[in-house]
Amino acid sequence: MTRVKSFLKMKRVGRTDRRYPVVNKISIWLDDHLWRKDWLTCIWVTTHRGWIRVELELHKLYWKYVNRG
């Protein structure tokens, strides 16, 4: 929703000539009760059909913090 609001504001001001927003990267914001950690490389996310496992693509900076001890 944040990206849509930003796009509509930019369109009103005239800073874009596209008819619709383009999303290159997807990010998901979840409340604490909607997900749980399963070790270091995956999480469980709740959906309307139950819990599903999602493997994470982790960055080098993540491993730097994890290995810090």
Backbone as ProteinMPNN parsed JSONL, in Angstrom:
{"seq_chain_A": "MTRVKSFLKMKRVGRTDRRYPVVNKISIWLDDHLWRKDWLTCIWVTTHRGWIRVELELHKLYWKYVNRG", "coords_chain_A": {"N_chain_A": [[0.819, -1.191, 0.0], [2.012, 1.175, 0.665], [3.777, 1.691, -1.446], [1.973, 2.102, -3.517], [0.59, 4.405, -2.696], [2.717, 6.23, -2.71], [3.366, 6.187, -5.443], [0.988, 7.193, -6.601], [1.005, 9.772, -5.546], [3.353, 10.799, -6.737], [2.524, 10.712, -9.365], [0.448, 12.577, -9.408], [1.916, 14.919, -8.962], [3.414, 14.939, -11.211], [5.784, 13.598, -11.722], [6.157, 11.152, -12.895], [5.572, 9.208, -15.864], [4.318, 6.872, -16.296], [1.611, 4.5, -16.457], [1.073, 2.755, -14.442], [2.509, 1.456, -11.371], [5.821, -0.01, -11.191], [7.214, -2.867, -9.834], [10.224, -3.892, -8.636], [11.592, -5.279, -6.63], [10.434, -7.351, -4.02], [9.126, -6.933, -0.826], [8.102, -7.992, 2.396], [6.148, -7.106, 5.121], [5.548, -8.269, 8.277], [3.495, -8.877, 11.132], [4.377, -9.815, 14.513], [2.944, -12.102, 15.378], [2.309, -13.452, 13.062], [4.319, -14.916, 11.927], [7.048, -17.239, 12.44], [10.331, -18.109, 13.5], [12.411, -20.567, 12.038], [15.084, -22.096, 12.718], [18.017, -20.757, 11.167], [17.755, -20.102, 8.471], [15.176, -20.155, 7.416], [11.634, -19.4, 7.644], [8.386, -19.753, 9.151], [5.259, -18.952, 7.895], [2.027, -17.739, 8.483], [-0.984, -18.434, 6.738], [-4.192, -18.21, 5.093], [-4.66, -20.841, 4.662], [-3.174, -22.238, 6.444], [0.031, -22.918, 8.043], [2.971, -22.147, 6.214], [6.202, -22.98, 4.947], [8.95, -20.87, 4.373], [11.815, -20.41, 2.582], [14.696, -18.448, 3.097], [16.569, -15.977, 1.312], [19.541, -15.017, 2.165], [21.603, -12.212, 3.011], [25.074, -11.173, 2.881], [25.629, -9.458, 5.004], [23.767, -10.239, 6.932], [24.777, -12.773, 7.722], [27.143, -11.896, 8.793], [26.308, -10.609, 11.155], [25.091, -12.787, 12.47], [27.217, -14.577, 12.851], [28.764, -13.143, 14.539], [28.479, -13.671, 17.209]], "CA_chain_A": [[0.0, 0.0, 0.0], [2.903, 2.321, 0.735], [4.276, 1.97, -2.793], [0.871, 2.616, -4.333], [0.37, 5.794, -2.289], [3.839, 7.016, -3.208], [3.228, 6.301, -6.897], [-0.117, 8.101, -6.917], [1.451, 11.122, -5.217], [4.29, 11.201, -7.778], [1.761, 10.904, -10.596], [-0.248, 13.862, -9.282], [2.906, 15.988, -9.067], [3.923, 14.895, -12.574], [7.151, 13.073, -11.725], [6.194, 9.873, -13.612], [4.666, 9.16, -17.006], [3.777, 5.51, -16.414], [0.214, 4.361, -16.065], [0.996, 1.906, -13.258], [3.832, 1.308, -10.752], [6.607, -1.202, -11.491], [7.851, -3.37, -8.625], [11.403, -4.68, -8.97], [11.895, -6.144, -5.494], [9.281, -7.54, -3.146], [9.407, -7.079, 0.592], [6.882, -8.274, 3.147], [6.175, -6.707, 6.52], [4.637, -9.134, 9.02], [3.418, -8.728, 12.575], [5.059, -10.888, 15.242], [2.148, -13.318, 15.526], [2.054, -14.034, 11.747], [5.457, -15.697, 11.47], [7.962, -17.727, 13.471], [11.633, -18.477, 12.955], [12.78, -21.97, 12.056], [16.54, -22.081, 12.619], [18.592, -19.506, 10.685], [17.565, -19.837, 7.046], [13.787, -20.211, 6.952], [10.595, -18.988, 8.583], [7.037, -20.257, 8.915], [4.331, -17.838, 7.747], [0.644, -18.198, 8.513], [-1.861, -18.007, 5.657], [-5.567, -18.656, 5.314], [-4.674, -22.301, 4.543], [-2.304, -22.819, 7.463], [1.418, -22.471, 8.07], [3.832, -22.573, 5.121], [7.62, -22.735, 5.188], [9.555, -19.995, 3.374], [13.272, -20.357, 2.647], [15.163, -17.079, 2.947], [17.814, -15.682, 0.626], [20.166, -14.136, 3.138], [22.707, -11.397, 2.545], [26.342, -11.313, 3.584], [25.545, -8.701, 6.246], [23.043, -11.077, 7.888], [25.702, -13.776, 8.258], [28.116, -11.182, 9.612], [25.708, -10.417, 12.48], [24.844, -14.081, 13.071], [28.484, -15.16, 13.242], [29.42, -12.251, 15.495], [28.506, -14.419, 18.458]], "C_chain_A": [[0.861, 1.253, 0.0], [3.412, 2.697, -0.649], [3.19, 2.565, -3.682], [0.614, 4.075, -3.989], [1.478, 6.698, -2.808], [3.734, 7.226, -4.714], [2.126, 7.28, -7.271], [0.255, 9.551, -6.626], [2.411, 11.644, -6.288], [3.569, 11.477, -9.098], [1.01, 12.237, -10.576], [0.696, 15.038, -9.491], [3.501, 16.043, -10.471], [5.341, 14.371, -12.681], [7.264, 11.705, -12.387], [5.23, 9.919, -14.782], [4.114, 7.768, -17.234], [2.324, 5.484, -15.955], [0.06, 3.561, -14.782], [2.396, 1.755, -12.662], [4.497, -0.008, -11.152], [7.34, -1.598, -10.217], [9.011, -4.27, -9.031], [11.756, -5.67, -7.862], [10.669, -6.201, -4.59], [9.764, -7.662, -1.715], [8.076, -7.233, 1.328], [7.095, -7.841, 4.592], [5.133, -7.543, 7.25], [4.652, -8.785, 10.503], [4.053, -9.944, 13.242], [4.26, -12.183, 15.308], [1.851, -14.007, 14.18], [3.197, -14.888, 11.222], [6.242, -16.195, 12.671], [9.217, -18.262, 12.808], [11.853, -19.973, 13.089], [14.255, -22.05, 11.71], [17.011, -20.772, 12.021], [18.213, -19.148, 9.263], [16.133, -19.97, 6.548], [12.846, -19.751, 8.056], [9.296, -19.699, 8.21], [6.098, -19.049, 8.924], [2.92, -18.393, 7.743], [-0.133, -17.606, 7.339], [-3.276, -18.466, 5.989], [-5.692, -20.177, 5.202], [-3.806, -22.99, 5.583], [-0.896, -22.266, 7.364], [2.173, -23.014, 6.858], [5.274, -22.182, 5.443], [8.195, -21.913, 4.038], [11.061, -19.982, 3.601], [13.72, -18.923, 2.359], [16.444, -17.017, 2.129], [18.505, -14.621, 1.455], [21.381, -13.428, 2.548], [23.956, -11.629, 3.392], [26.306, -10.586, 4.934], [24.795, -9.478, 7.326], [23.984, -12.08, 8.54], [26.772, -13.136, 9.115], [27.586, -10.996, 11.03], [25.482, -11.747, 13.199], [26.139, -14.671, 13.607], [29.259, -14.319, 14.248], [29.474, -12.887, 16.877], [27.87, -13.725, 19.557]], "O_chain_A": [[0.493, 2.269, -0.589], [3.474, 3.878, -0.992], [3.467, 3.436, -4.507], [0.437, 4.9, -4.885], [1.214, 7.8, -3.29], [3.985, 8.326, -5.206], [2.309, 8.11, -8.162], [-0.13, 10.455, -7.368], [2.304, 12.797, -6.705], [3.959, 12.368, -9.853], [0.94, 12.937, -11.586], [0.331, 16.033, -10.117], [4.034, 17.075, -10.878], [6.036, 14.678, -13.651], [8.358, 11.142, -12.438], [4.196, 10.583, -14.716], [3.5, 7.511, -18.27], [1.879, 6.326, -15.175], [-0.96, 3.668, -14.101], [3.382, 1.911, -13.382], [3.817, -0.999, -11.419], [8.006, -0.772, -9.593], [8.811, -5.29, -9.69], [12.179, -6.79, -8.148], [9.959, -5.209, -4.424], [10.7, -8.407, -1.427], [7.058, -6.67, 0.923], [8.107, -8.176, 5.207], [3.959, -7.527, 6.881], [5.695, -8.44, 11.059], [4.244, -10.979, 12.604], [4.849, -13.264, 15.295], [1.199, -15.051, 14.167], [3.06, -15.521, 10.176], [6.127, -15.658, 13.772], [9.174, -18.798, 11.701], [11.528, -20.574, 14.113], [14.625, -22.069, 10.536], [16.439, -19.733, 12.349], [18.339, -17.986, 8.877], [15.907, -19.901, 5.34], [13.206, -19.716, 9.233], [9.138, -20.183, 7.089], [6.135, -18.229, 9.841], [2.64, -19.394, 7.083], [0.035, -16.438, 6.99], [-3.518, -19.044, 7.049], [-6.71, -20.745, 5.599], [-3.717, -24.218, 5.594], [-0.656, -21.267, 6.685], [2.04, -24.188, 6.511], [5.528, -21.186, 6.121], [7.957, -22.22, 2.87], [11.533, -19.594, 4.67], [13.175, -18.266, 1.472], [17.302, -17.894, 2.236], [18.101, -13.459, 1.45], [22.089, -13.972, 1.7], [23.892, -12.207, 4.477], [26.897, -11.06, 5.904], [25.141, -9.391, 8.505], [23.995, -12.225, 9.763], [27.262, -13.753, 10.062], [28.318, -11.198, 11.999], [25.664, -11.826, 14.414], [26.155, -15.213, 14.713], [30.299, -14.747, 14.749], [30.421, -12.66, 17.63], [27.823, -14.245, 20.671]]}, "name": "protein", "num_of_chains": 1, "seq": "MTRVKSFLKMKRVGRTDRRYPVVNKISIWLDDHLWRKDWLTCIWVTTHRGWIRVELELHKLYWKYVNRG"}
